[in-house]
Amino acid sequence: MDTSRRLFLQAGAAVGGGLMLGFGVRTDAAATAVTLTDYVVVAADGSVTVMAKNPEIGQGAKTMLPMLIAEEMDLPWSSVRIETAASDPKRYGPQFAGGSMTTTMNWLPMRQVGAAARWMLIAAAAQKTGAPHDAFATADGQVIHTPSGKRFTYGALAADAAKISPPKLDDLPLKDPKAFTLIGQSKAGYDSPKIVRGEPIFGIDMTLPGMVYAVYVKSPVYGARLISCDLTAVKAARGVRDAFILKGTDWHGLQDGIAVIADSWWYAQTAREQLKPVWDEAAGAAHDSLAYLEQAKQLVKGRGEVKLSRGDADGALAGAAKTLSAFYEVPFLAHVPMEPQNCTARVTADGVEIWAPTQNPNSGGELVARTLGIAPEKVVVHMRRSGGGFGRRLENDYMAEAAAIAQKAGAPVKLVWSREDDIAYDYFRPGCYHQLRAGIDGDGRLSVYDCHSVTFARDGKVAQGASIEGNAFAPLVTPNFRLTQSLIPSTVPTGYLRAPTSNAIAFVHESFWDEIAHAAGQDPVAFRLAQLDAHAGDKADYNPGRMRRVLAAVAERANWGQAALPKGEGMGVATYFSHRGYFAEIAHVRVADDGQWRVVKVWAVGDVGSHIINPTGAYNQVEGSIMDGIGSMEASITFEKGRAVQTNFQDIPMMRMPKAPQIDAHFLTSDSPPTGLGEPALPPILPAVANAIFAATGIRIRKLPLLPEEIAAGRRVA
Amino acid sequence: MLTLNINGKPRQLDVLEDMPLLWALRDVLDLKGTKFGCGVAQCGACTVHVDGEATRACVTPVGTVLDAKITTIEGVAASPQGKALQAAWLDLDVMQCGYCQAGQIMTAAALLARTPKPDDTAIDDAMEGNLCRCATYKRIRAAIKTASGQSADDRREA
């Protein structure tokens, strides 16, 4: 076999640039498996290893992506072995877990990858028998010569197939969806048997021979610089091998700090108490959540920058029969994935190897190269299973730290952050503030929607994850619309939390929409349906028809408006379009006299296109998104003197078993190609719950976190 | 040199008695199924059994469990409850990221050992200390019921 041959094909990726597919033969005297392509390795026993190109963070990519390949190859699922691909964008295209993009970007290309492997196996059978290509079919991991019924296993054909020139991906016929046997069938998570046995598959479980453990101590104040730190005491602490200072290079990566290296992580973590670093914290020390709120209240009185405008908002407000005005407040949030940030790094003369839980392995490798001042091709990143991501691991700062520490330590290093580190050094979901106004005309129709949003800035621009644009519904259906933006400069690092932007502004806009419906004297479902109907023919990114269907369906499933509820209970509705997915959700909430609230049941209907590829994973994502969203309504991160006040889980309420609601989730399909489910079910649940609390109590929720004492106080006032 | 009884076997380790059991298991004995989540007994990811009781290993110094029988996720299949829970977790495809699930299974196994057929309230009470950031609570509840031979339905008043 010709081991030097590597054939590359340009495949038309649906989104995000071309997919480069490597085809070729890897020979290994000891190996009985044949590498058919970069994605498919066929063993002599017929088992087929399929590569999952993107990180697994709990969103199910490791199981779902190979399903697409196996479907087109007609592989029996029981014969499929799955491996996580190397981080290598030249072979696999962009590899990341973000934006609910894995399905959107790979629905077509991964099926093409499977169809190409199938084509090569058929070509090998054709060559072997002299029969024409179209005389063959495939089923159950075998090529079948249709006229004779003679069967060839993939294992028997693989060595010959690997020598065959691969087809052009764009020309390959794909399966008729009616013939799908895997897509649409529930397949349990591929790694799950290892998880229930406690096998070491997560990033934090990595070990290497001669490995030492590290903590990295930074200032809790953002933007601080290290002036000095005496290391004598820490170096003498038990179990400690070394300690040293590193200078920061990048707010996305290595920042000033002190590394402590020890024989066990706990020794390093204990020894860090001995450090008495001297920081220059002047840059961040003035930053404070209360100051931010005061700035926001001043800013919304001014003019701001108009981001989107239609019609004449001021004129319509002046001419409205009835106007509403409300100020909404949303806090900063932390990501807190269950697995704390960690990374194992080995630096040798040949280069750097990284093992990490990451959502963004390609950019992580580039960051490590920049940090160490070496060529990017000298960095190899191994993707380990991530114990959650939620957007936090789009940043690879812990990777830069581990690499810099390992370079200086002269041994492989596993860096593990404490939970306190994880919260202190997050790239937080930024808070935001919104002054909303609406006008209703004499016929009870909404005539104007005006929103002045205040968000955060870094280096004079909207900070990462701090956009307040993207609410598609209001500008579409309102004749006079205006969105204005003002910025507060901040030193706090910000980033992307699951359903970024939408997770904050859906609460704001869909709660205010409920206020408008009530002010107009209309049922909140009927009010939305009427507006969607009025714009049913509009052609935009936002398809009113798809939203109308999911809203009507969820109202029916929840028996909306059909039953009188006991005192203290109510139902609320919201819709939201994000990450290409349409979701309508209804929450049934029970509020006690002391303001304690619980969501007892949620109904959700979503439309994410033509197929639900792996239903068990899809429902799990919807259920988890809804519970995550409800849990987030009680949480906040606040800042005093430039640092986060909250330090561990005792300060951050999250969804736990007793408050977990019952959930009725349902999908409608539509003609569009399938899109992702990591995020779009989350945004509408927050306003649905807030609107349900209004229905239950008459108290309008305009501020998160949603504190029981504030509901109770509101009741006393009411 | 200390000796711990882990999953039915004596294991020797050379650490000080105040090292938390979590780090002795993970870094010294290479039993990595027990997970680090918070270090302050707030999340339950590190749950093991100490003489059958669900215990947070992150705040349990090894010196306090030298005479105890310790079971970790790697050994939970030896009990009928543990085996049934592992099977139910797989049948119902509970996991998303999976990081907390060893702790969830350990807490659930201790619950079933003392309450063979827990109702929803008993499940709420036992499981409240185990955080699942992916919020797979619906399936965790159903899996505990399935493993204990009950209908998987959520019977809480809705």
Boltz contact constraints between the chains, C-beta under 6 A:
constraints:
  - contact:
      token1: [A, 58]
      token2: [B, 96]
      max_distance: 6.0
  - contact:
      token1: [A, 58]
      token2: [B, 97]
      max_distance: 6.0
  - contact:
      token1: [A, 58]
      token2: [B, 134]
      max_distance: 6.0
  - contact:
      token1: [A, 188]
      token2: [B, 93]
      max_distance: 6.0
  - contact:
      token1: [A, 189]
      token2: [B, 95]
      max_distance: 6.0
  - contact:
      token1: [A, 192]
      token2: [B, 90]
      max_distance: 6.0
  - contact:
      token1: [A, 192]
      token2: [B, 95]
      max_distance: 6.0
  - contact:
      token1: [A, 195]
      token2: [B, 95]
      max_distance: 6.0
  - contact:
      token1: [A, 195]
      token2: [B, 98]
      max_distance: 6.0
  - contact:
      token1: [A, 195]
      token2: [B, 101]
      max_distance: 6.0
  - contact:
      token1: [A, 196]
      token2: [B, 86]
      max_distance: 6.0
  - contact:
      token1: [A, 196]
      token2: [B, 89]
      max_distance: 6.0
  - contact:
      token1: [A, 198]
      token2: [B, 33]
      max_distance: 6.0
  - contact:
      token1: [A, 198]
      token2: [B, 73]
      max_distance: 6.0
  - contact:
      token1: [A, 198]
      token2: [B, 74]
      max_distance: 6.0
  - contact:
      token1: [A, 198]
      token2: [B, 102]
      max_distance: 6.0
  - contact:
      token1: [A, 200]
      token2: [B, 32]
      max_distance: 6.0
  - contact:
      token1: [A, 205]
      token2: [B, 32]
      max_distance: 6.0
  - contact:
      token1: [A, 264]
      token2: [B, 23]
      max_distance: 6.0
  - contact:
      token1: [A, 264]
      token2: [B, 27]
      max_distance: 6.0
  - contact:
      token1: [A, 265]
      token2: [B, 27]
      max_distance: 6.0
  - contact:
      token1: [A, 266]
      token2: [B, 19]
      max_distance: 6.0
  - contact:
      token1: [A, 266]
      token2: [B, 23]
      max_distance: 6.0
  - contact:
      token1: [A, 337]
      token2: [B, 133]
      max_distance: 6.0
  - contact:
      token1: [A, 338]
      token2: [B, 37]
      max_distance: 6.0
  - contact:
      token1: [A, 338]
      token2: [B, 99]
      max_distance: 6.0
  - contact:
      token1: [A, 338]
      token2: [B, 100]
      max_distance: 6.0
  - contact:
      token1: [A, 338]
      token2: [B, 133]
      max_distance: 6.0
  - contact:
      token1: [A, 339]
      token2: [B, 99]
      max_distance: 6.0
  - contact:
      token1: [A, 387]
      token2: [B, 97]
      max_distance: 6.0
  - contact:
      token1: [A, 387]
      token2: [B, 99]
      max_distance: 6.0
  - contact:
      token1: [A, 388]
      token2: [B, 97]
      max_distance: 6.0
  - contact:
      token1: [A, 388]
      token2: [B, 133]
      max_distance: 6.0
  - contact:
      token1: [A, 419]
      token2: [B, 38]
      max_distance: 6.0
  - contact:
      token1: [A, 419]
      token2: [B, 39]
      max_distance: 6.0
  - contact:
      token1: [A, 600]
      token2: [B, 158]
      max_distance: 6.0
  - contact:
      token1: [A, 601]
      token2: [B, 158]
      max_distance: 6.0
  - contact:
      token1: [A, 616]
      token2: [B, 93]
      max_distance: 6.0
  - contact:
      token1: [A, 620]
      token2: [B, 96]
      max_distance: 6.0
  - contact:
      token1: [A, 623]
      token2: [B, 138]
      max_distance: 6.0
  - contact:
      token1: [A, 624]
      token2: [B, 96]
      max_distance: 6.0
  - contact:
      token1: [A, 624]
      token2: [B, 134]
      max_distance: 6.0
  - contact:
      token1: [A, 624]
      token2: [B, 135]
      max_distance: 6.0
  - contact:
      token1: [A, 627]
      token2: [B, 135]
      max_distance: 6.0
  - contact:
      token1: [A, 628]
      token2: [B, 135]
      max_distance: 6.0
  - contact:
      token1: [A, 648]
      token2: [B, 38]
      max_distance: 6.0
  - contact:
      token1: [A, 648]
      token2: [B, 40]
      max_distance: 6.0
  - contact:
      token1: [A, 649]
      token2: [B, 38]
      max_distance: 6.0
  - contact:
      token1: [A, 649]
      token2: [B, 42]
      max_distance: 6.0
  - contact:
      token1: [A, 649]
      token2: [B, 43]
      max_distance: 6.0
  - contact:
      token1: [A, 650]
      token2: [B, 42]
      max_distance: 6.0
  - contact:
      token1: [A, 655]
      token2: [B, 135]
      max_distance: 6.0
  - contact:
      token1: [A, 656]
      token2: [B, 128]
      max_distance: 6.0
  - contact:
      token1: [A, 657]
      token2: [B, 124]
      max_distance: 6.0
  - contact:
      token1: [A, 657]
      token2: [B, 127]
      max_distance: 6.0
  - contact:
      token1: [A, 657]
      token2: [B, 128]
      max_distance: 6.0
  - contact:
      token1: [A, 657]
      token2: [B, 137]
      max_distance: 6.0
  - contact:
      token1: [A, 658]
      token2: [B, 124]
      max_distance: 6.0
  - contact:
      token1: [A, 658]
      token2: [B, 128]
      max_distance: 6.0
  - contact:
      token1: [A, 660]
      token2: [B, 137]
      max_distance: 6.0
  - contact:
      token1: [A, 662]
      token2: [B, 154]
      max_distance: 6.0
  - contact:
      token1: [A, 662]
      token2: [B, 158]
      max_distance: 6.0
